[in-house]
Amino acid sequence: MSLQDADQIMLQFIKSLLSGKEDADLPALPMGQRVYAIGDIHGRLDLFEALIAAVEEDDALAPTADTTVILLGDLVDRGPDSAGVVRRARAWQAQRNVRILCGNHEEMFLRSFDNADMMRHFMRHGGRETVQSYGVDRKALGAGSVEEAQAMMVQAVPSQELAYIASFEDMIQLGDYVFVHAGIDPEVPLAEQRPQDLRWIREPFLSHSEPYGTVVVHGHTISDQPEDKGNRIGIDTGAYASGRLTALVLEGSRRRYLEAAMSEDGTIKAGPRAVPA
């Protein structure tokens, strides 16, 4: 990152501090904590690497804090390098506090190893790219039956990798925020939420306008820009198709955003992005 980009990050951070004083009535993290929540990566290792660099630079320039990175799930499928994303996430965990949620695409991936019907569904929704990222030949994958593709995947993906993905969390609560992949059932208390809803739900969650008592930060449903609806914040900006991967930064009662974005010439820039209106 250039000196100019670093200055821009610092300026954005200072603006966020000056945008208003802390308000005890606003949702907040406990004092001294900072969270970077990253939306659905979907195999875009290039964007993920750029956003990691931006997060590290941003955190280094900001005042010292107890920092947590939360990946909101759907690391795999659709994009070209799901295996690389999983490896990079694991390496990042070895360096700092990175927590990872299980998305519906991780669920499909894990269930496809011993369920032919799920394997068919998985392959139709981005799983083909995931299997190829583990070294399975594209032509062989396309020519074989579902059962043969399943056998190739079983052979290619290490059992340790599956155990690691199976360890991903369903829900994380920090301060006045709850982090999930897809959303929550508005009619069910947080402690009683079903993993199926946390990983798959859209409605009635997306259109629910009443307060939850906590702000739900989620991915799963693509929007052109982050959606801050008061009771929920959606940050899946469709990285695999749009070329934009978004991170929400939370500290105290303040919110700001970082983004890694690919331009038309294929270059990727990462850093602060304007807060959505």
Protein Blocks (a to p, Z undefined) as FASTA:
>chain_A
ZZklmmmmmmmmmmmmmnoccdfkbccddehiacdddddfklpamlmmmmmmmmmmmmmm
pccdddddddebjkbghiablmlmmmmmmmmmmmmccdddddfklmmmmmmmmomklmmm
mmmnopmmmmmmnopafklmmmmcfklmmmmmmmmmcfklmmmmmmpcfbdcehjbccdf
klccfkbcfklccfklmmmpcbfklmpcbdehiacddehiacfbdcdehjaccfbehlmm
nopacddddehjbccdddddddfkopacdddddddZZ
